[in-house]
Amino acid sequence: MKTLNEILSGLNYELVSGDLSVPVGQIHFDSRKVARGDVFVAVSGTHVDGHAYIPKALENGASVIVAEKSDVEVGASTLVRMDHTAKAMGLLAANYYGNPSANLKVVGVTGTNGKTTIATLLYRLFKKVGYKAGLISTIKYYVGDEEFPATHTTPDALQIQSLMADMVDAGCQYCFMEVSSHAIDQDRIAGIEFDGGIFTNLTHDHLDYHKTFAEYLKAKKKFFDNLPATAFALTNGDEKNGRVMLQNTKAVQKTYALKSLADFKCKVLEKHLDGMLLDVDGTEVWTHFSGIFNAYNLLSVYATALLLGEKADDVLPAMSELRPVAGRFEILRSPDGKYAIVDYAHTPDALKNVLSGISEIRTGNEQVITVVGAGGDRDKTKRPVMAKEAVLQSDRVILTSDNPRTEVPEQIIADMEVGVEAHQRKKVLSIVNRKEAIRTACMLAQPGDIILVAGKGHEDYQEINGVKYHFDDKEVISEIFNAI
């Protein structure tokens, strides 16, 4: 068992009352989880102020309270005052778990789109070339080969440090993780020693949280501003905000691009529904991925592997064996020759990219039928834009429910319909029930046609009025295809 003094090592703090030599159990920011001898960190969150729960933590037996205020009544327990307890929690957790990131090569991936694909493919690639690795992503967390359900794109600081400690114990050498803008803004990644950062792109998303695009950009940039000089900062050279990310970083600056001058280059030589032939830095490689957006994803994976010391001759053959990530441009085929693509695209830019990817491989005769919704209790301004993008590149569009959460699905769809111009309305249907919307798309499709079911991807649930119901787009499509 560690002492309070040990987990405060190297940190700035004020001992208000109590004893630094007190042994500590676990660290918590949720007072309900506190047990006798634990540390409770009072975090001033976006919705709840943890300082209000100090009495509950003490009642449950907390021996140490870490707070931003010094005028807190803690009785016989120890009170430590620290600035910015959200950030302090990550630093405390890092000390508690023995600073696991110092014993791993940690690479963070940030941006609006592509994070899950890039982080997951890096994890799979490094396993293929002989390493043991960990993954923290939207879909799953992995410690070596052991799989855990994901709770957030980037979990809280305590869970991150715990996962990394498990990775070290399991003999992992690498950790690849998604770094969300929320996690950066809320200092969930404090205490992690990053060896590299990757920037994909920045488009319209999360304005329900960040309020403005400038604040969203600022959150992403903060990640690169804090990278050490020993790390690399790899950005998309074709993305206008790529250079912005590098403005104040101390890390080694590298770029990847398909269109502009960059340290790592790629050309798409052939495009097919089941894959692409790429020229990566002068070497041809066949991949099982479609769409220009995936060419960028694969190039960033290649670049990262080389920046971590791997050789192109080892990386490219392994890349050719990689397969798409669950719910990311996943293709299903019906017995009579209809195609369905399931994709997580839930932002205007992601939807545009996926539909562009489909357009690139069309022969010109097949229809594209898009089924798409928008999440409830999230950024409302992107709803009409998503509908507009769907209509622009589809022959038919069915607007439906995504995860309405606590909102009325009909209202969400009405918000989307605003983006459909009058002359395009005849090719748009609105069907609230997602299963019926998918069934209708499958019935409208002819052999050879492509149905895009967007928005949920890997998710196996639908959240309605705060309740999660089992719903898997792939399962629904397979059931309908097999019944046709």
MARNU-413102 format. One line per field, with one value per residue (C-alpha): x, y, z. Coordinates in pm, whole numbers. Layout:
<zatis>
x = (X | ...)
y = (Y | ...)
z = (Z | ...)
</zatis>
This chain:
<zatis>
x = (0 | 131 | 142 | -5 | 346 | 434 | 139 | 208 | 573 | 685 | 349 | 260 | 27 | -54 | -103 | -390 | -435 | -346 | -56 | 141 | 251 | -106 | -146 | -396 | -625 | -778 | -820 | -1173 | -1358 | -1697 | -1792 | -2016 | -1711 | -1510 | -1426 | -1234 | -880 | -938 | -848 | -1134 | -1047 | -1309 | -1324 | -1512 | -1673 | -1875 | -2207 | -2128 | -1891 | -1722 | -1669 | -2040 | -1977 | -1693 | -1927 | -2046 | -1685 | -1596 | -1902 | -1784 | -1444 | -1216 | -891 | -768 | -955 | -789 | -970 | -922 | -1037 | -867 | -1176 | -1318 | -1419 | -1267 | -1258 | -972 | -901 | -618 | -690 | -463 | -525 | -421 | -493 | -704 | -799 | -909 | -548 | -417 | -617 | -423 | -91 | -191 | -309 | 17 | 215 | -24 | 20 | 395 | 394 | 318 | 340 | 714 | 747 | 542 | 569 | 242 | 94 | -222 | -451 | -674 | -896 | -1264 | -1257 | -1028 | -916 | -1063 | -939 | -585 | -543 | -689 | -482 | -164 | -247 | -306 | -3 | 238 | 99 | 161 | 523 | 586 | 513 | 275 | 56 | -242 | -531 | -764 | -1037 | -1405 | -1485 | -1270 | -985 | -712 | -435 | -227 | -484 | -727 | -1037 | -1242 | -1560 | -1503 | -1690 | -1564 | -1347 | -1093 | -1175 | -1119 | -765 | -789 | -900 | -634 | -353 | -497 | -518 | -162 | -38 | -206 | -36 | 304 | 232 | 126 | 455 | 319 | 570 | 325 | -4 | -212 | -500 | -768 | -750 | -1085 | -1128 | -1333 | -1047 | -794 | -1016 | -1093 | -725 | -801 | -465 | -261 | 20 | 74 | 419 | 340 | 596 | 391 | 74 | -124 | -365 | -619 | -852 | -1086 | -1445 | -1784 | -1848 | -1896 | -2010 | -2270 | -1972 | -1709 | -1967 | -1744 | -1519 | -1233 | -1263 | -1281 | -960 | -796 | -867 | -704 | -406 | -350 | -258 | 26 | 132 | 198 | 395 | 759 | 1061 | 1130 | 797 | 686 | 389 | 250 | -17 | -219 | -49 | -357 | -575 | -580 | -557 | -266 | -6 | -197 | -144 | 232 | 263 | 370 | 472 | 816 | 785 | 957 | 726 | 630 | 356 | 173 | -27 | -177 | -190 | 82 | 451 | 502 | 745 | 528 | 343 | 81 | -101 | -415 | -349 | -666 | -1002 | -1240 | -1525 | -1308 | -982 | -729 | -388 | -165 | 177 | 328 | 658 | 728 | 622 | 296 | 79 | -268 | -499 | -842 | -976 | -1182 | -1209 | -958 | -1020 | -883 | -577 | -504 | -566 | -332 | -63 | -68 | -34 | 263 | 425 | 378 | 532 | 841 | 866 | 862 | 1161 | 1005 | 1125 | 908 | 993 | 828 | 542 | 400 | 346 | 175 | -42 | -162 | -307 | -503 | -882 | -1137 | -1230 | -1577 | -1840 | -1595 | -1686 | -1784 | -1934 | -2216 | -2351 | -2698 | -2750 | -2899 | -2605 | -2705 | -2433 | -2464 | -2196 | -2214 | -2020 | -1993 | -2006 | -2197 | -2058 | -2116 | -1754 | -1741 | -2064 | -1930 | -1606 | -1783 | -2020 | -1726 | -1551 | -1857 | -1874 | -1511 | -1583 | -1923 | -1952 | -2231 | -2525 | -2595 | -2806 | -2670 | -2935 | -2836 | -2998 | -2889 | -3000 | -2850 | -2796 | -3020 | -2888 | -2592 | -2487 | -2806 | -2638 | -2490 | -2829 | -2937 | -2579 | -2573 | -2899 | -2764 | -2446 | -2650 | -2877 | -2591 | -2426 | -2716 | -2993 | -3231 | -3208 | -3400 | -3383 | -3434 | -3350 | -2994 | -2972 | -3248 | -3163 | -3407 | -3516 | -3823 | -3703 | -3951 | -3803 | -3449 | -3560 | -3743 | -3417 | -3241 | -3511 | -3428 | -3109 | -3299 | -3374 | -3722 | -3618 | -3449 | -3732 | -3882 | -3585 | -3604 | -3814 | -3848 | -3902 | -3863 | -3817 | -3457 | -3521 | -3804 | -3586 | -3315 | -3573 | -3717 | -3371 | -3310 | -3646 | -3578 | -3236 | -3175 | -2887 | -2564 | -2700 | -2517 | -2697 | -2509 | -2630 | -2452 | -2421 | -2394 | -2126 | -1999 | -2267 | -2496 | -2762 | -3010 | -3069 | -3428 | -3552 | -3238 | -3284 | -3048 | -3209 | -3014 | -2978 | -2700 | -2710 | -2512 | -2743 | -3051 | -2908 | -2803 | -3148 | -3320 | -3076 | -3125 | -3504 | -3508)
y = (0 | 344 | 644 | 984 | 1124 | 878 | 964 | 1337 | 1299 | 1572 | 1752 | 2100 | 2091 | 2242 | 2019 | 2196 | 1942 | 1584 | 1351 | 1287 | 945 | 812 | 493 | 524 | 265 | 360 | 699 | 802 | 1106 | 939 | 957 | 649 | 431 | 551 | 296 | 325 | 456 | 585 | 919 | 1133 | 1393 | 1670 | 1757 | 2061 | 1897 | 2040 | 1943 | 1853 | 2003 | 1722 | 1949 | 1905 | 1533 | 1563 | 1490 | 1171 | 1064 | 1123 | 931 | 638 | 643 | 863 | 923 | 1188 | 1467 | 1645 | 1971 | 2308 | 2481 | 2495 | 2591 | 2238 | 2055 | 1706 | 1613 | 1375 | 1305 | 1468 | 1766 | 1847 | 2152 | 2138 | 2365 | 2213 | 1886 | 1737 | 1757 | 1667 | 1343 | 1222 | 1307 | 1138 | 831 | 814 | 814 | 564 | 316 | 367 | 599 | 317 | 535 | 576 | 204 | 209 | 377 | 573 | 725 | 936 | 992 | 1299 | 1468 | 1460 | 1151 | 849 | 815 | 470 | 329 | 461 | 359 | 13 | -48 | 57 | -192 | -469 | -378 | -383 | -719 | -849 | -737 | -912 | -677 | -694 | -383 | -221 | -23 | 240 | 315 | 388 | 25 | -182 | -160 | -422 | -523 | -749 | -998 | -945 | -749 | -511 | -317 | 50 | 307 | 624 | 714 | 823 | 698 | 892 | 948 | 676 | 413 | 517 | 480 | 149 | 14 | 124 | -38 | -361 | -326 | -294 | -596 | -795 | -715 | -466 | -240 | -6 | 165 | 325 | 542 | 773 | 1119 | 1298 | 1673 | 1622 | 1424 | 1695 | 1975 | 1787 | 1691 | 1319 | 1257 | 1437 | 1217 | 1033 | 1051 | 1050 | 937 | 1060 | 1236 | 1206 | 1466 | 1352 | 1641 | 1891 | 1935 | 2025 | 1823 | 1848 | 2211 | 2118 | 2090 | 2330 | 2592 | 2731 | 2580 | 2793 | 2631 | 2286 | 2359 | 2498 | 2173 | 1964 | 2198 | 2175 | 1808 | 1898 | 2201 | 1967 | 1700 | 1677 | 1739 | 1364 | 1289 | 1325 | 1529 | 1382 | 1585 | 1563 | 1804 | 1826 | 1941 | 2320 | 2290 | 2046 | 2323 | 2498 | 2193 | 2227 | 2598 | 2568 | 2207 | 2110 | 1770 | 1665 | 1782 | 1542 | 1546 | 1297 | 1385 | 1267 | 1605 | 1830 | 1807 | 1600 | 1372 | 1069 | 1048 | 822 | 788 | 587 | 379 | 168 | 188 | -103 | -188 | -448 | -254 | -7 | -30 | 236 | 373 | 446 | 633 | 468 | 113 | -42 | -215 | -370 | -294 | -423 | -69 | 162 | 540 | 825 | 884 | 536 | 610 | 893 | 660 | 393 | 648 | 782 | 426 | 365 | 697 | 630 | 285 | 430 | 710 | 443 | 277 | 8 | -62 | -8 | -360 | -502 | -252 | -261 | -641 | -631 | -337 | -541 | -798 | -548 | -547 | -270 | -190 | -290 | -47 | 144 | 97 | -263 | -431 | -688 | -861 | -1009 | -1344 | -1157 | -916 | -605 | -436 | -266 | -56 | 2 | 305 | 508 | 838 | 1072 | 1410 | 1596 | 1555 | 1184 | 1124 | 1324 | 1121 | 785 | 882 | 1018 | 685 | 507 | 747 | 676 | 305 | 328 | 211 | 462 | 225 | 135 | 336 | 464 | 456 | 622 | 559 | 821 | 989 | 1220 | 1174 | 1335 | 1564 | 1650 | 1930 | 2026 | 2250 | 1955 | 1789 | 1982 | 1969 | 1589 | 1560 | 1795 | 1588 | 1267 | 1408 | 1548 | 1211 | 963 | 856 | 798 | 906 | 773 | 992 | 794 | 761 | 725 | 743 | 994 | 973 | 1210 | 1399 | 1329 | 1140 | 1318 | 1655 | 1539 | 1425 | 1756 | 1938 | 1728 | 1792 | 2165 | 2082 | 1925 | 2170 | 2171 | 2020 | 1728 | 1634 | 1380 | 1148 | 1169 | 953 | 996 | 675 | 705 | 333 | 253 | -112 | -21 | 244 | -14 | -265 | -4 | 71 | -300 | -334 | -31 | -163 | -372 | -620 | -422 | -123 | 10 | 83 | 301 | 269 | 548 | 684 | 388 | 162 | -74 | 22 | -264 | -56 | 224 | 472 | 594 | 803 | 717 | 340 | 130 | -135 | -394 | -277 | -372 | -234 | -531 | -783 | -607 | -591 | -958 | -1062 | -864 | -976 | -1342 | -1300 | -1142)
z = (0 | -94 | 134 | 58 | 41 | -239 | -460 | -410 | -511 | -750 | -745 | -626 | -328 | 10 | 315 | 492 | 771 | 856 | 789 | 468 | 591 | 598 | 390 | 105 | -51 | -384 | -553 | -649 | -783 | -735 | -366 | -402 | -474 | -174 | 97 | 422 | 372 | 18 | -139 | -269 | -532 | -552 | -921 | -1047 | -1350 | -1635 | -1474 | -1113 | -854 | -664 | -363 | -285 | -230 | 21 | 317 | 146 | 77 | 443 | 554 | 339 | 508 | 296 | 484 | 239 | 60 | -231 | -307 | -473 | -155 | 184 | 389 | 384 | 702 | 693 | 1062 | 1141 | 774 | 579 | 352 | 60 | -155 | -520 | -815 | -1095 | -932 | -1265 | -1385 | -1040 | -1048 | -1353 | -1191 | -863 | -1053 | -1249 | -923 | -764 | -1052 | -1081 | -1387 | -1631 | -1944 | -1876 | -1945 | -2265 | -2603 | -2599 | -2916 | -2904 | -3203 | -3216 | -3475 | -3568 | -3790 | -3821 | -3458 | -3402 | -3732 | -3691 | -3326 | -3388 | -3702 | -3520 | -3244 | -3499 | -3709 | -3417 | -3309 | -3662 | -3661 | -3330 | -3042 | -2750 | -2740 | -2574 | -2720 | -2573 | -2827 | -2880 | -2959 | -2721 | -2477 | -2516 | -2277 | -2498 | -2630 | -2342 | -2438 | -2223 | -2307 | -2380 | -2172 | -2344 | -2643 | -2382 | -2031 | -1708 | -1579 | -1314 | -1565 | -1817 | -1565 | -1441 | -1797 | -1871 | -1550 | -1662 | -2001 | -1836 | -1614 | -1924 | -2098 | -2352 | -2519 | -2693 | -2616 | -2890 | -2777 | -2905 | -2750 | -2764 | -2739 | -2422 | -2265 | -2354 | -2225 | -1902 | -1844 | -1848 | -2017 | -1748 | -1621 | -1951 | -2111 | -2482 | -2738 | -3030 | -3136 | -3461 | -3598 | -3860 | -3938 | -3779 | -3888 | -3744 | -3425 | -3047 | -3056 | -2796 | -2559 | -2696 | -2811 | -3088 | -3353 | -3221 | -2877 | -3038 | -3230 | -2916 | -2729 | -3001 | -3022 | -2646 | -2691 | -2931 | -2726 | -2433 | -2621 | -2503 | -2728 | -2724 | -2896 | -3257 | -3379 | -3701 | -3881 | -4199 | -4439 | -4660 | -4369 | -4325 | -3946 | -3957 | -3944 | -3665 | -3445 | -3488 | -3413 | -3049 | -3010 | -2882 | -3049 | -3372 | -3652 | -3933 | -4198 | -4419 | -4730 | -5057 | -5230 | -5091 | -5007 | -4693 | -4512 | -4594 | -4929 | -5081 | -5415 | -5483 | -5796 | -5806 | -5624 | -5575 | -5339 | -5164 | -5154 | -5296 | -5456 | -5301 | -5380 | -5038 | -5058 | -5393 | -5306 | -5427 | -5167 | -5193 | -4900 | -4795 | -4751 | -4972 | -4989 | -4996 | -4625 | -4558 | -4772 | -4525 | -4231 | -4367 | -4453 | -4098 | -3966 | -4196 | -4098 | -3727 | -3754 | -3922 | -3667 | -3397 | -3561 | -3779 | -4134 | -4441 | -4565 | -4251 | -4223 | -4577 | -4598 | -4256 | -4372 | -4670 | -4428 | -4216 | -4235 | -4168 | -3810 | -3688 | -3813 | -4030 | -4399 | -4329 | -4635 | -4637 | -4951 | -4997 | -5174 | -5473 | -5506 | -5312 | -5106 | -4769 | -4604 | -4229 | -4111 | -3791 | -3986 | -3755 | -3861 | -4188 | -4296 | -4211 | -4404 | -4698 | -4695 | -4687 | -4967 | -5168 | -5112 | -5252 | -5548 | -5633 | -5685 | -5856 | -6216 | -6265 | -6298 | -5938 | -5697 | -5366 | -5094 | -4767 | -4429 | -4176 | -3856 | -3594 | -3223 | -2964 | -2688 | -2909 | -3143 | -3327 | -3583 | -3772 | -3836 | -4150 | -4281 | -4252 | -4444 | -4709 | -4751 | -4774 | -5044 | -5253 | -5308 | -5287 | -5524 | -5233 | -4869 | -4570 | -4260 | -3941 | -3571 | -3447 | -3066 | -2986 | -2614 | -2439 | -2753 | -2965 | -3278 | -3503 | -3401 | -3476 | -3820 | -3872 | -3790 | -4054 | -4315 | -4302 | -4493 | -4785 | -5065 | -5217 | -5551 | -5371 | -5136 | -5372 | -5317 | -4935 | -4705 | -4328 | -4129 | -3752 | -3680 | -3769 | -3848 | -4084 | -4244 | -4313 | -4438 | -4675 | -4814 | -4873 | -5051 | -5271 | -5370 | -5680 | -5726 | -5752 | -5561 | -5254 | -4926 | -4679 | -4319 | -4135 | -3783 | -3546 | -3691 | -3420 | -3166 | -3067 | -2897 | -2953 | -2672 | -2642 | -2347 | -2153 | -2199 | -2410 | -2631 | -2829 | -3188 | -3427 | -3783 | -3915 | -3750 | -3888 | -4240 | -4235 | -4114 | -4390 | -4661 | -4570 | -4577 | -4924)
</zatis>
